[in-house]
Amino acid sequence: MLGSTYGTLTTNSRHARAVACGQAPGPAVHAHSGAAARGTAEGVDDVDVSGRPLHSAVPDLDRFFHPESVALIGASDADGRPNTGITRQLLAWAERVGARLHPVHPSRPAVFGIPCVPSVAALPEPVDLAVLLVRDPLPVIEELDGSKVRFAVVFASGFAETGPEGAAAQARLAAAARGAGLRLLGPNTNLNAFEKFRDDLDGPAIALITQSGHQGRPVFTLQELGIRLSHWAPTGNEADLETSDFISYFATRPEVGAIALYAEGLKDGRGFLLAADRAARAKVPVVAVKVGRTETGARTAASHTGKLTGSDAVVDAAMRQFGVIRVDGLDELQDTAALLARARPPLAEGVVVYSISGGTGAHFADLATAAGLTLPALSPEKQTELHQWIPGDLSVANPVDNGGHPVGDWRGRKIIDAILADPSVGVLICPITGPFPPMSDKLAQDLVDAAEQTDKLVCVVWGSPVGTEDAYRTTLLGSSRVATFRTFANCITAVRAYLGHHRFTASYRSPFEDAPRTPSPSLRKVRDLLRPGDRLSEHAAKQLLRAYGIRVPREQLVTSAAAAVRAAGLVGYPVVMKASAPQLAHKTELGLVRLGLTSASQVRDTYRELTDIARYEGVELDGVLVCQMVERGVEMVVGMSQDPLFGPTVTVGIGGVLVEVLRDAAVRVPPFGEDQARAMLAELRGRALLDGVRGAPPADVDALVEVVLRVQRMALELGDHLAELDVNPLMVLERGQGAVALDALAICR
């Protein structure tokens, strides 16, 4: 009925309870005004060989963040009703952004003195945004069909986060929004929808995206430290508008210096990568906390938002691949995003630690070096210069120990300026473990003054647990040029991300630009091999590899002992013999592999032994493989599998019979180029094996990279047909001699 449709939100919503209890508001949607977007929407008609889009369309969210007119459906001014607090907050927000707000309620003539209309149909004008404060949003969304409403926000919970029935209801809601021609935020987003942003701050801003509103509070509070925020998008269950939509949009906004993301799950892996690619091309850093590193975290995230978390190893690799900076804690999220939003690009990679204590400098330098930061030794000439103002018995190589920052004259500033003038220095970090006036006060002021005169990054770690000191609250936080941290760890994390982001974007080329658009001739060759649900035998799997240009040993499939002897003569002794059947994934464990056979009698006897074992194990063979024996090389594994979130993925790692024990592998999501294939190898703990150890010659890394790229091509072209491909071992031979796939397993979808 009309009354229930526009009724008050039920109090089983956690957001409604928060309002009723007078708690702080949840996450909000807001934006400061900005100039024209950096980029424009690109079409999604350009697809790769698998039919997947190669560009993300940028949704036009300007009217979402800056509506001219708003319909508030279910508005209330009745005492004690949850909707009353929300209505009051939205009225204040509409006044701030200059939007006309129209309360909608079937039985109220006015709300807070503003005339009410009884239904959506009675709205006096088309509205940009409809905010639904109702128990059941579906009938209202259906009513909005044809009303030219561009956006709707649904706060109600009880959808995909509750299980299959809720997921079905959410699907109906999304379908209704599509039918009505509007974009939907929610459901299960926050009741306290629109925050008040400070408008007295300038400089590049942070745009915030959260799937759990309370988790965005630390970033939102950065405004109290003078750091600007421009937007906050609480995406909720993402029935329609999702994280990737907001990343794509924020990456085009000129006022956005960094995007901070708290994600419990990703709705569409491909869409996320396309959005991350857009941000990387625009050089806008994306800093993310992604829940789900552990099984418990993944399970909790799914119950909260109803989205698929996906394999965390794949998520982690995909984020690195597209330059998304993943951090673990909300404190790291706020500190890293703040630094990346405000700091200018580095002029050098070198980091110098400057301290008033040798112990502090050494401690910080150890942590920074272990984290991968480069601490170059200052030149002898620079050290001589510094010793004009620093006693000669103190080390000034890096870290620089001043023995106590000068207080009474100009020497302290001279020291800092001299360090920053060194061309190898891109970042100066000064850890101040606690206030020690007047020395710490003068040091803070000198650092701020020096930062105003340089394009290099100046960071301070203010270690005092109190945080009320004037040097911290006024001097350091009052500077827009000094990045101030409270912990060593957060400073190091943020600086590493800052240098890494600029290094990444300086050479970034979108992998989607070179993704294959048309099938290769290889695809036609293998169509008959791939039947839904089939597991290919080793022999058939190697035919698949051969069709894509991956080298396999000389081999023949035989069905008699006499044929085995003839095949051995053709292949050439010594030979390997293996039982062949689609269901044989682990032949070695069953004793169905024999190596180093050098005579016809050995081949004849081995054929009988293998068939006898197979008969005993109940395995129906399609034959026995007689293979060329490849003895020397590095055993690797290369394969592809299907990730439930991202689709086909490619893996490379240290192979052989202990592959499950070693678990030394790297993964990427296609498409990717040669640079990423080589980066995968660099991530392996056993990478040194390819360089040659204990007298072994260097392996043919180029050939290995080529195999990885060919498997990627298979993943792109056969992703709809191939569930899994496992090349193990891939024997990587001596440099210049190539790589040979000694065994392979393939499972069709």
N, C-alpha and C positions, 0 to 999 in steps of 0.2 A: 504494500500500500504506500501511498505518497508519504504518509506520516513516518512510517518506518524507514523508508528510503532516505529521508533527510533527517533522521533522528540522530541523537547524540552517539558518539563513539562508545562502544562498550568498554567498561572499565577493566576488562581482561587484557586490554592492550597495555604493554609495559610503559608506552609513552603517555597514555592517558593517566595512568597511576602517577607518573612523575609530575604531570601538571596538577593533578588533584592534590598532591602532597606538597606543592609549592617548591619542587626541586628545580635546579638550574635547567635552563632550556637545552634541548638536544641539538644536533647539528642542523645547519641551516643552508639555504640557498641564497646567495647574494652576490653582487658584483659591484665594484666601482666602475664608473664609466671609463671607457677607453677609446682610443683612436681606431681606425680601420684595422681589420685583422691582417696578420702577417701573410696568411695564405688564403687560398680559396678552395672551395669544395672541388674534389676531383671525382669523376665518374667511377662507377664500379663495374663498367662493362668490359674493362680490360682484365682478362682472366688468364691463369696459367694453364699448363697442359692438362691439369686435373679438373679444370673448371672453377677453381677457387679465385676470388678477386685478388688483384695485385695493388689496389689502392683502397684507402679508406675514404668514405664520403664524410666531410665535416658537417655535422648537423648544425643548422642555423639556430643557435640557442640564445641569440640576443634578446628575443622577446620572452624567453624563459627567465632570464636574469633581470631584464628591464621591461616588464610588461607595462603597457599603457593602461590596461583595464584588467581587473581581476574579479572573478566570481568566487565567493566564499560560500560553498554549499554545505548547509548544516550549521550556519552561524548562530551564535547564542549569546545572550547577555544575562541568562538566568543564574542566580547565585548557586554555587556548589556544583555546577556542571563543568566537566572537563573542557567542553568546547568553548566555554566562556573565556577562559584564559588564553586559548589559542586565538580566538577572535580578537581579543584585545591586542595581542602581540602583532597580528597581521594588520590591524588598523594602523598601528604605529609604524610598521614597516612600509605600508603603502604610502603613508604620508611622507616618509623619508625619501622614497624613490619616485614620488610624483605619480603614482598609479591611482586610477579611479577604482574604488572597491565597491562591489555590489553584493550585499548579503542576500542569500537565498534560503528561505525557510517557508514551508507551506502554511504555517499558522501564526507567524509573527509579523505584525505590520512594520516594525522597525527593530533594529538592533543597535544599541548604543546611540540612538537618535538618528541612525541612517535608515532611510526607507528600505524595506525588504521586499523582494519579489517572491512569489510563491513557488516558482519553478524555473528551470533552465529556459524553457520556452518563452518566459516572460522577461528575460533579460533585456534591458533597454538598448544594448549595443553588442556587437561581437566582442568577445573578450579574448585576450591573449592567453590567460592562465586561469584554469579552474582548480580550486583547492577543495578537496572532498573530505569533509569531516563526518563521515557516515559509516555505519556498521557494514553495509553491503554496497560496495562501490559499483558493482556490475550494472545494475539498472540505471545508475546515473550516467555512466560512460555511454551506455546505449542511448540515453536521452540526448547526449551531447552530439550524436551523429547528425551532421548537417548544420550544426550551430556555428561552425567555423572557429571553434576553440582550437588553439594551436597546441597547448600543453595542459596536462592535468597532473596533479599530485595526489597520490593515494596513501594515506597514513595507516589504514586499517591493517592489522596483522591477521594471522590465521590462514596463511597461504602456503607456499612451497616449504617454508621453514617447519611446517607441522607434519609433513609426510605426503603420501601419494594423493590423498583426497585434496589436500591443500594445493598440491602442485597442479592438479587438474583444474581447480578453481582459478589458479593463477593463469593457466593457459587460456581459459575462457576470457579472463579479463584482458590479457594481451591481445587476443583475437578481436575483442570488442573495440579496443583502442585503435587497432589497425583499420577496422571497419569504419570507425568514426573519423579517420584521417587525422588523428592527433598523436602526439608523443606523450608517453606516460612515464612519470617518475614514481617508483615504488612497485608494489605495495610494501608495507612493513618499513616505511621510511619514518622519519621523525615527526612527531606532532609539533614540536616547537620549531616551526619551519624556517623562519627567516631571521637571521641574526643582524645585530647592529654592528657594522664594521667601522673602525676608526677612519675618518676622512682627513685627518691631519698628518698622515704619514705619506712620504713620497718614496721614490725609487722603485726598482723592480719588486714585484709582489710574489707571494706564494699563493697558488691556487690549490685548494684542498679537496680531495675526494675520499669519502669514507663509506664503508658498508656497515659500520657500527658507529653511531654518532658520538658516543662518549669517548671513543678512542681518538677522535679528532680534537678533543679539548686541549691537550698540550700544545698543539700547533696553533690553534685559534688564540691561545693565551699569549703567543709570541708578540701580539700587538702591544701588550703591556710593556714589552722590552723594546718597543720602537720599530718592530719589523712588520712590514705591511702585508696584509692578506687581501686578496681581491675577490675570491670566490670560495664558496663551500658547497659542494654537491654531495648530499647524503643519498646514496643510490639504493639502499634497501635491498629488496629481492631482485631488482633489475628485470622485471617482466618485460620492459621495453628499453628505455634509456639505460645504458650500462656504463661501466667504468671506461671502456674504450671510447665511447662517444664523447665523454668529458675530456679525456686526454687529448683526443683529436682537436676538440674545440679550443681548449686552453693553450695548446701548442701554437695556435694562430693568433692569440691575443698579445698585443704588443706590451701590455703592462705586466704580463706573467713572466717572472724570472725563473721560477721552478714550480714543479707540480709535486705535491706531497700526497701519497696514496696509502690508505689503509685498506687492504683487500682480504676478505675471508675466502673468497673463491672468485674464479674468473668464469664468466658466462660463456664466452666464445674465445677460444685460444687464438684462432686466426685473426679475429677482430682486434684482440689485444696487441698482437704483433704488428698489425698494420698501423694501429694508433701509436705504438712505441716507435715504429719506423718514421712516422710523420714528426714526432717530437725530436728524434735524433737528427732528421734532416733540417729541422728548424733550430737545432742546437739548444733546445729547451730540456733541461735535466728533469728526469722523473725519478723520484726517490720513493721507495715502496717498502712498507711492512706487509709481508704476505704470510698469513696464518697457514699452518698446515705442514710445518717441517717434520712433525712427528705424527704417528698414527692417532694419538689422542687429540692433538690440535686439529687434524684434518676432520676427525669425527665431530668434534665440537663445532667447527666452522660449518659443516654441512647441516647440522641440526639448527644452526642459527640463521642461515640465509638460504638454505635449500639449493645450494649450487655445488657443482662438482669441483672438488679441490684439485684433483689431478696429481700425478706423480710429482713429488716435490723436486726430485732431481731434475726432471725435465723442465719444470717451472723455473728453477734456478738457472739452468743453462740457457733457456730461452730469454730470460731477462738479461743475462750477460751479453748474449748474442746481439741484442738490440739496444744495449746501453742503459737499461733500467738499473738503477742503483738500489740493490736490496740491502736493507738494514734490519736489525732484529728488534730493537726496542723503540718505543715512542719517543724517548729522549734522543735517541740517535736520529729518528725521523725529523724531529724539529730542528736539531742543531745542523744536520747535514743539509736539509732543505734551505734553511736560513742562509748558510754560507754560500751554497750554489746560486741562490737567487740574487745575492748582492755582490759577490766578488767578481772582479774583472778577470778576463782570461790571464793565465799565468804567462810571465815572460821567460821563465826558466823552471826546470823541474826540481832544482836543488832546494832543500829545506835546511835552515840554520836554526839551532836552538840557542837562545840567549837567556841566561839566568843569573840570579844574584847568589846562587849556591852551586858549587861543583857537584854535590850529590844530586841535587834536583836536575841539573843538566844531564848528568850521566844516566840517571833513571829514565828521563824522558827520551833521551837519544836511543837507549836500548829498546824501549817499546816502539818507537817510531821506525827504527831499522827493522825490527822483527815484523812489523806490519807492511814492509815493502817500500817505505819512503827512502828517498836518496838523500843522505847527509854528506855532501861533499866537503872535503877538507879545504879550508880557505887557503888561498895562495900564500907563499912566504911573504910576498910584498904586502898583502892585506893584513897578515898577522903583525908585521912590523908596524904598519899604520895604526892598528888597534892598540899596540903596546905603548903608543904615545900617551894613552889615557887609562890603560889597564896595567897594573903591576906586572912586571916581567915574569914572575914566578907562577902566574896563572895561565892556564891553557886557553888559547883563543883560536884553536884550529877548527873547532866545531864538534861539540858545543862550545859556545863562548861563555866563559865564566868571568864576570866582571868583579867578583869579590865584594860586591856591594855597590849598587848603582849610585853614581855621584848625585848629591842632593843640592849642594850649595852653588853650583856653577853650570856651565854649558856643556861639560864633558859628556854627560849621559846622552844628550841628543846627538853629539858628534859620533859616539860609538854606534848608535842605532843607524844613523845616516850612512856611516862607512860600511856597515854590513849590508845594508840594502843596495848600496852602489855596486856591490860585487856582481858581475854579469852571470855567475853561476847560481845566484840565489834568486829563487822565485817566491819563497815563503819564509817569513821570519816568525818563529813561535817563541813566546816568552811565558814559561810557566811560573806563576806567582803562587806558591803553595799556601800562603796566608798573609794577611795584612801586617805590615811592619812599618808603620808611619815613622817619620815622613818619607822613608826610602820608597816604599811601595806606592805612595801617592805621587811622588815625583816621577817614578818609573812609568806609571800608568799614563800620566800626562805627556811625558816625552814620547811614548809609543803612539798615543793619539795624534800628537802634533806631527810626528814623522809620517804616519799613515796618510795624513792629509796631503802630503807632498810627494807621494810615490804612487806608482801604478802597481806596485807589488803588494801581495797579501800580507797583512800583519795580524797574527792571532795571539790572543792572551788566554791563558787558563787561570781563572781566578779560583783558587782552591779553598777559600774560606767557606766553612759550612754555614756561616751566618748570612752573608749576602746583603747586609744592610750598610756596608761601608760606603762612604761617599766616593771613594776612588772607583768602586765597582758600579754603584747605582747611577752616579752622575757622570763621572769621567768616561768610563769604558762603555757603558750602555748608551750614553749620550752621543757616541760616535757612530756614524754610519759607515765608517771606513775600517774600523777594527772589528774583527770577529771574536767575540768573547765566549768562552766555554767555562763549564764548572768542573769538568773532569778531563784527565789526560786521555782516557779512552775515546770519549766523544770527539775531542779535538783531532786525534789521529784518524779516526774513522772519517770525519768530515773532510779533512785535508786530503786524505787518500782518494776519496770520492771526487773531490774537486779536481785534482790533477788527472785522475783517470777519466773523468767525463770529458775534459778538454782534449786529452790525448785521443780519446775515442772519436769524438765528433770531428776532429781535425782531419781524420782520414776516412771518415765514414762514407760509404757508398751504399745506397739502398740495395739489398740483395734482390728485391722484387724487380728492379730494373732489368736484370739479366735472366730472370726466371724463364724457362722455356714455355713458349706459347703453343707450339705445335708438337705433335708426337714424333718421336724418332722412328726410323725404320725398324729398330729393335723391337718396338712394341708389336708390330705385325708378326714378327718371328715367334713370339712367345705366347700368343693368344691361346693356341691349342693346348699349351701346357697347364694353363690355369683354370681349373674347374672348381666352383664354389665348394668349400669345405674339405678339399683334398689336401693331404700332406704329400709332398713330393719326395720321391726317393733321392738319394744322393746324386745318382746319375742324372735324373731329371732336373734337379736343382742346379747342377753344373751346366746343363744345357742352357738354363736360364741365364747364368752368369756369362757363358760364352757368347750368347746373343747380345749382351751389353758390353762386350769387349773386355771382360775380365778373364785373365789367363787362368786356365786349369791344366792339370797334368795330362799327358797322353794316357788314355785309358780305354778299355773295352769292357762291355757288359757281356758276360758269357753264362751259358746254362749247362755246361758239361765240363768234365775234367780235361777232355781232349781239346776243347775250344779254349780253355784256360791256358794250356801249354802253348797253343798257337798264338794267342794274344800276347803272352809274355815275350815270345820271340819278336813280335812286331813292336811292342812297347819298348823292349830293351831291358835286360837285367841290370841291376837288381830291381825287383818289383814289389809292390804292396798289393795284398789281396784283402778285400772287404766284402762282407755280406751286404746285399742291397735289397732294401724293402722300404716302403713309405713310412712304416711305423717304427723304424729303427732310428731313434734320435741319439742314443748313446751306445754305439757298437762296441767300444773298447771295454766297457764294463761287463759285457756279455761274452767277451773273448772272441768277437767276430771280426777282428782285425789282425793281420799278420804282416810284419815288416821284414824287409831285407832278404827276400827269397831270391836265390841265385841259380837255381837249376830246375829243369823240367820235372824231376821227381818231386822236389819240394813243392812245386806249384800243383802237381797232380794230387799229392797227399793233402795239401792245405785245402784244396777245393772240397775234398770229401769231409775233412774235419769241420769246415765252416758250415756245410749243408747239414751235417749231423747235429751240430750244436743248435742251429736254427730250428731243426725239426724237434729237438728235445725241448726247446724254449717255446715251441708253438708259434714260431714266426714263419709266415709264408713269404718266401723270397721271390723277387722278380729276377734274380740272378746273382752273380758274384762279379765284383769289379776287379779287374786286373789293371793296376795303375803304375805309372812311372813313379819311381821313388825320388823324392826331393829331400836331401838330407840336411843341408846347412842353411841357416837363416834364423830370423827372429819370428817367433810365432805370435801373430796378432789375431784379433777377432774384429770383424767389421760386419755390421748388420743393420737391419731396419725393423721397426716394430710400430705398432699403432698405440699412440697415447690417447686416452679417452677425451682429453681436452684439446690437444694440438694436432691430432691426427698423426700422419707418418713422421717418425723420427729416425735419425741415423746415429749409430753408436760405433765408436772405435775404441779398442782397448788392448791390453796385454792378453793374449789368447793361450790356447793349449788346454790340456785336461784340467788345469787348476783355475780356469777362468772364473768359476763361481766362488772359489775360495779367495782369490786375489781381489776380485771386484774392482779392478783398476781400469776404469773406462770413462770416456767423455761422450756427451750427447749433444746434438744440435737438431733444430727444427728446420727442414727445408722451406724455402730455398736459402742456400748460403754459398759463398764463393771459396776460392782456394785459401784466402787468408783465414777464414774460420776453420777450414779443414786442418790447416797447420796449427791454429790455436788449440784445437782439440788435442793434438799430439803433445803440445806443450803442457797441457794440464795433467798428463799421465805421470804417476809416481815412477813408473818404469821407463820413462822417456829415454833415459841414458842407454838402455839396451840397444836402441836404434843407432846410437852414435858409435857403438862398438865397445865392449868391455872385456877384460881379461884376454886381450890379444885378438879378439874377434874384429873383423873389418867393419867399417860403417855400413849400415843397411841402406837400401834404396828407398829413402824417404819420399822422393818424388813419385815413385811408383805406388807407394802406399797412399799418398794423397790422391793420386789419380783413381785408385780403387774406391776410396771414400766418395769421391765426386761421382763416380759411375753408379755406386749404390744409391747415392742421393737421386740420381736421374731415375733409377728404378722406383724409388720411393714416390717420386712425383708422378710418374706415369702409371705405376701399378698399385698405387695406394688404395684404390677401390677394390682391387682384386687380391692383394697380397697382405696377409695379416702379419707375417713374420718372415724374416730372412736372416739366417745366421751363417756367416762364413767363418769357420773356425776348425783348424787354423788356416789363416792366410799366412803363408810363408814368405816373409820379406827377405829377398836375397841380397847379396852384396851389392853395393852401390853400382848402378848402371846395368844390373842384371834383371831387374823387375821384381814382381811379386806373383805368387802362384796360390790359387785357392785349392787347398788340399782336401777340404771337406765342406759341405754345405747342407743346410736344412732350409726348407721353405714350406710354409703353411698358407694355403689359400683362404680367403674370406668367404 
